Structures are given as structure tokens and as C-alpha cells.
Amino acid sequence: MQAPMCLLCERKFSNASMRPCKMVKHLYSMHPDKASKNLAYFQSLHERFLRRPTLERSFPSTSRTQEHDGLLASYNISLLIAKSGKAHTIGEELLIPVISEVLNTVLHTPAADVIKKVSLSNDTVQRRIDDMAADVEQTLCEFLKTTQFSLQLDESILPGNEALLLAYVRFIKAEQMVQEMLFAKELITDTRGESIFQVLKDFCEEKEIPLSNITAVATDGAPAMTGRQRGFIAHLKQVVPDIVAVHCVIHREHLAAKRLSNRLNSSLQLVINAINRIKSNPLNDRLFKQLCEESDAEYKRLLLHTEVRWLSKGACLTRFYCLFKAVLEFFSSHDNALCENLRRRESDIAYLADLYFKFNEMNLLLQGDELNLITTRAAVCGFVRKLPLFRRNLARRELGQFPNLCALQKKVEIKDDDVEAYCQHLDMLHHDLSVRYEDIFGMEVPSWVIDPFSAADAAELELQEELVELQANEELKVKFLKNGYQAFWLQRGIAESYPGLWNIVRKLLLAFPSTYLAERGFSVVAD
């Protein structure tokens, strides 16, 4: 640490000389001509002193630069370790030896001098990650204090019986939609809606983020979240009455798909029983694999169906029907009764494989980071409105939309009773999905949101003036045609110039349509 020094004569003093009376005495006795100078004069002296040429500046220290580079490398590698989800010990146990080997073997450089500057011990990596996490959290919270954002919230029980609450936010920054994790908190006692709300409230109060900045929140359909009196949404609406509450769109069709007639459910259970008979026995699994290889089948193994996995049923049925001949051949020598039952229900299995494949396609459309309520509504409405089309074509035995069933019809005649059963199931699915997605179907997306340069009378009366003014701006029209509707509405100046239009668009673009990010986060934690 530098000793106190006079900027005029560069004389150094002890700490005891820093008393005001002694400093004044030195000034008047040694520099009487400078005693009347103002504060700005002495501040300029200080700045000049700091800019003075020194030996250190003339000949920068190579070792100091290397230490800085080593520290930077340590942080960067710690970030990579955090992203990989690997144990922090991998830095010291694997990465350091790998770096040493590359330096010695490829670059022919002694590794010891470099390695000692890059600290990657378990505790160091943990500190580096904590430092970066704290910095990211601080930057994020500072931004959220002054901007509107939407929230995605979900809780889950981990394998160790800990209740984890994950929260993600979506906001607009630099004309881009940005998504970040807000926090991951353990629920100490219970998982009631009041407890979840209290965790969010405490976090926002600690970080000085106004709850009124939250414009929309997406949760699953659990009572703790959506209960009318005691759910999380109910508590949040007491503080933010105008908040938009979104029920996660993922998995609703999965619940509808579970509703099968007794006949179709029996056929599905036959498939699951056959798969379990093969997969649960290592010998059967190996014998079945050998049979598939001998018959040159497209796949060599069946997929195990798991209820808790999103898309397992569709993938399982598709793989099963691809290997249907091999399955029949296998069970003809292991369980003839099961083999005959499967043979009788082949058309049911083909229909279910086709249908669940379509459910998988829809489910994948509802997953992703960039979805908004507009794209989600299009995906849901498109699928549900296809079901009556499938039913009409199926009733006329036009099976082009069911490729497995169509291929089967070319080999054997599909009975009228089978077709009637499938048509009834499609009717039931259409009704069930229409009820489950009633909020999505009822959501209004004005045509001018997608095409703001359409007719002005398409908007409500109080918005028509703003819309006419927007349509007269040829520069904005060029940007819309080039970048699409989302980038158009996110550009600078739109919110200030057209506040009425923006207030409607903001809710559609900013809100999360699902809890996809939270569920993906739980998968990482569980793994």
C-alpha cells in the first residue's frame, strides 16, 4: 500500500501526519502560493500524478499478464464444467492432465509453468461458478427492476424427496426476446400455493423487483398452482390483478390420449405386455435381437414404454409395429396365446401406432425456447381440427393419413367394426381435446398482429387510429416484410409510438405458453 504523499513536493508522510491540522500546516508553510487554490486544482494534480510515466508502465510485467490469463482460463473452464453438468472434480482429475498432455506432446512446451497458473481444484471451480452465478443474477435482477417480464414457474419432487421450485423469466432486451433462469429454490416445508407464492415474493422483495412488472405467468394444472382460492395464481392475482395466467399446453393431449375404449385399451395392454416379456428378461432380449438381425429388420430392439416419459408411448408403438413380424415369430415359440392375440389385434396396433405418432409430432411442436401464444395456438388448433378430417376419411376407408393401417389394408381386409371403433375414438378425442384446450381456442389473436399492414377496420375502434398511422409508415413496412411479425413488434420505438397496439401484442409475445424450460431443468437436475 502506498504511503500518504504531497502531490506538490512528493514528500511522503506517516499515517499520523494525515490529521487535518498537520496537512494544513504543511500546505501553508511549504506551499503558501498554492494555499488559495480551489479543489479542482488539486484534483487535476491527482489525475496528472496517476497518468505519470512509470517503469512498470514502460516495461509491463509478463508474469502479471500470464497470471491474468490463467485466471481468465480458470473462469472459462469452470463455466464449461458448469454447463456440462459434470462433477467439479473433473477439472483437477481429467482436464489438467489433458492440458498437460497436449502441451507436452503437441506443442512441445513444458506444461508445469502453464498449469500452475490455471487453478481447477474442486473448491476453486465451485467458487468460480458461484462468482459467475452471483454476477449473472445481479445483472438480471437489476434489469428486471425496470422492465416488464413474464414468468414460468414449476415445482417437482427430486429423487431425494426434496421439493425444488424453478422459475424462468422472459423479457425484451435490445430488440430480442431473452429467456433466463430467475432462481432455483428448495421448498422447505410444503408445496402449497401459498408457500410457492411466498418464495417468489421473498425473492422479489430481496432483489427489489416489483411484482407489478410481471405481466404473465405460466404454470402446470396442479391444484397448488391453479386453485381458485388457495392456488399460487390466486395469491399472485391479489397483488397483480391484471396478470395473464397461462395453463401449460404440453401434456394436455397426453391426458386425452390416455382415454381409450375398452377394446383399444386391451390392444395397447397386449403390446405393453409383449414388450415387457421381452425387455424384462435379458435372455429373451438377446434372442429377440438375434432374430431381428437374422430377418434383417430395420431395428434390433424394442423400446420400453414408461408412463412418466412424454413421448415414450408413441415411439414405443411405432418401433413395435415396425418389428411386428419379428414379435409374432418370437412369441410363436415362447407364448402362442399371446402371439394369436397380437395377430388378431394387428389393425388396432397399426391404428394406435399411427395415431400416437401424430400426437408425438404435435407434442414436439409445443416444445421449444422460441414459442409464443400465437405459434402455440396455431399448432393446437391445427391438430384438433384435423381429427374430424381423419374421421371422415377413415369412414370412407381412405387411409392415406394412417400409413400403417393403409399398408395393412393392402394385405388383409379391415373389418367394418374396426373402422367404426376407430371413428368413434377419433370423435371422442376431438371432443376431449376441444374441452381441454378451450382456453387456447377462446384466445383471440387479432389479424393485424400477424399482418399489421392489413385493413384498419380489422382493429377495435380505439386502435384504428394507431393502426392507420402505422400503416402509413413505409419504412416500418419494409422492416415487417423483411423480418416477420415478431421482430417487427420488438423493434425500438414501437411501444412508445403505438402504445395501444403494443399493449395487446405484448401479452401474446411475452407470455410463456408452457413450462417447458422448467421441465427441461428438472430433467438436468434429476440426471
MOMOBEL-V234641 format. One record per pair of residues at least 12 apart in sequence whose ideal C-beta (glycine too) atoms are under 8 Angstrom apart, sorted by the first residue. I is the first residue (numbers start at 0). J is the second residue. Records with the same first field share a line. If there is no record, write none. Layout:
BEGIN
I = J / J
END
This chain:
BEGIN
2 = 14
3 = 16 / 17
5 = 25 / 29
6 = 41 / 44 / 45 / 48
7 = 29 / 30 / 33 / 44
8 = 29 / 30
65 = 116
66 = 116
68 = 116
69 = 113 / 116 / 117 / 118
70 = 116
72 = 116 / 117
73 = 117 / 118 / 119 / 123 / 127
74 = 127 / 130 / 131
76 = 90 / 94 / 117 / 119 / 124
77 = 90 / 119 / 123 / 124 / 127 / 128 / 131
78 = 127 / 128 / 131
80 = 94 / 124 / 128
81 = 128 / 131
84 = 523 / 526
87 = 121 / 124 / 125 / 128
88 = 121
90 = 119 / 120 / 121 / 123 / 124
91 = 119 / 120 / 121
94 = 119
95 = 114 / 117 / 119
98 = 110 / 113 / 114 / 117
99 = 114
102 = 114
135 = 179
136 = 182
139 = 168 / 179 / 181
140 = 206 / 207 / 208
142 = 170 / 172
143 = 168 / 170 / 206 / 208 / 212
144 = 206 / 207 / 208 / 209 / 212
146 = 170 / 171 / 172 / 212
147 = 170 / 212 / 213 / 214 / 505 / 509
148 = 168 / 169 / 170 / 212 / 213 / 214 / 509
149 = 168 / 169 / 170 / 213 / 214 / 215 / 216 / 217 / 243 / 509 / 510 / 511
150 = 166 / 167 / 168 / 181 / 199 / 213 / 215 / 216 / 217 / 511
151 = 166 / 167 / 168 / 169 / 216 / 217 / 218 / 511 / 513 / 514 / 516 / 517
152 = 164 / 165 / 166 / 167 / 195 / 199 / 216 / 217 / 218 / 224 / 231 / 514 / 517
153 = 165 / 218 / 219 / 514 / 517 / 518 / 521
154 = 186 / 190 / 195 / 223
155 = 521
157 = 521 / 524 / 525
158 = 525
161 = 185
162 = 185 / 186 / 189 / 190
163 = 183 / 184 / 185 / 186 / 521 / 524
164 = 182 / 183 / 184 / 185 / 186 / 195 / 198
165 = 180 / 182 / 183 / 516 / 517 / 520 / 521
166 = 180 / 181 / 182 / 183 / 184 / 199 / 202 / 517
167 = 179 / 180 / 181 / 511 / 516 / 517 / 520
168 = 180 / 181
169 = 509 / 510 / 511
170 = 509
171 = 489 / 509
174 = 486 / 489 / 490 / 491
175 = 489
176 = 369 / 485 / 489 / 508 / 509
178 = 368 / 516
180 = 516 / 520
181 = 202
182 = 202
183 = 520
184 = 198 / 202
186 = 198
190 = 223
191 = 223 / 229
192 = 222 / 223 / 224 / 226 / 229 / 230 / 231 / 232 / 233 / 234
193 = 229 / 231 / 234
195 = 223 / 224 / 231
196 = 231 / 234 / 235
199 = 235
200 = 238
210 = 235 / 238 / 239
211 = 238 / 239
213 = 235 / 239 / 242
214 = 242 / 243 / 505 / 506 / 509 / 510
215 = 242 / 243 / 244 / 245 / 506 / 509 / 510 / 511
216 = 232 / 235 / 242 / 243 / 244 / 245 / 511
217 = 245 / 246 / 247 / 510 / 511 / 512 / 513 / 514
218 = 231 / 232 / 244 / 245 / 246 / 247 / 514
219 = 246 / 247 / 250 / 514
220 = 246 / 247 / 251
225 = 244 / 246
232 = 244
243 = 506 / 510
245 = 372 / 510 / 511 / 512 / 513
246 = 438
247 = 512 / 513 / 514 / 515
248 = 365 / 375 / 379 / 436 / 439 / 512 / 513
249 = 309 / 362 / 365 / 366 / 513 / 514 / 515 / 518
250 = 309
251 = 432 / 435 / 436
252 = 358 / 361 / 362 / 382 / 432 / 435
253 = 309 / 358 / 362
254 = 435
255 = 428 / 431 / 432 / 435
256 = 312 / 354 / 355 / 358 / 428
258 = 427 / 428 / 431
259 = 424
260 = 420 / 423 / 424 / 427
262 = 347 / 420
263 = 347 / 350 / 351 / 420 / 424
265 = 344
266 = 344 / 347 / 348 / 351
267 = 316 / 351
269 = 337 / 340 / 341 / 344 / 348
270 = 315 / 316 / 319 / 341 / 348 / 351
271 = 304
272 = 337
273 = 319 / 326 / 330 / 337 / 341
274 = 301 / 302 / 303 / 304 / 315 / 319
275 = 303
276 = 330 / 333 / 334 / 337
277 = 301 / 326 / 329
278 = 301 / 303
283 = 329 / 333
284 = 300
286 = 329
287 = 300 / 301 / 325 / 326 / 329
288 = 300
290 = 325 / 328 / 329
291 = 322 / 325
294 = 324 / 325 / 328
296 = 321 / 322 / 324 / 325
297 = 321 / 322
298 = 318 / 321 / 322
301 = 315 / 318 / 319 / 322 / 326
302 = 314 / 315 / 318 / 319
303 = 315
309 = 362
310 = 359 / 362 / 363
312 = 355
313 = 355 / 356 / 358 / 359
314 = 359
316 = 348 / 351 / 352 / 355 / 356
317 = 352 / 355 / 356
319 = 348 / 352
320 = 348 / 349 / 352 / 403
323 = 341 / 345 / 348
326 = 341
327 = 341 / 342
345 = 407 / 411
346 = 404 / 407 / 411 / 413 / 414 / 417
347 = 417 / 420
349 = 401 / 403 / 404 / 406 / 407
350 = 401 / 403 / 404 / 417 / 421
352 = 403
353 = 400 / 401 / 402 / 403 / 404
354 = 401
357 = 382
361 = 378 / 379 / 382
364 = 378
365 = 378 / 379 / 512 / 513 / 515
366 = 513 / 515
367 = 515
368 = 515 / 516
370 = 512 / 513 / 515
371 = 485 / 507 / 508 / 509 / 510 / 512
372 = 442 / 444 / 506 / 507 / 508 / 510 / 512
373 = 444 / 448 / 449 / 507 / 508
374 = 512
375 = 439 / 512 / 513
376 = 439 / 442 / 444
379 = 436 / 439 / 440
380 = 439 / 440
382 = 432
383 = 429 / 432 / 433 / 436 / 440
386 = 425 / 428 / 429 / 432
387 = 425 / 429
388 = 400
389 = 401 / 425
390 = 422 / 425 / 426 / 429
393 = 418 / 421 / 422 / 425
394 = 418 / 422
396 = 408 / 413 / 418
444 = 507
445 = 457 / 458 / 503
447 = 466 / 500
448 = 484 / 488 / 503 / 504 / 507
449 = 484
450 = 484
451 = 466 / 469 / 470 / 479 / 484 / 487 / 488 / 500
452 = 469 / 470 / 476 / 479
455 = 467 / 470
458 = 500
461 = 499
462 = 499 / 500 / 503
465 = 497 / 498 / 499 / 500
466 = 497 / 500
468 = 497
469 = 496 / 497 / 500
475 = 487
478 = 490
485 = 508
488 = 501 / 504 / 508
489 = 508
END
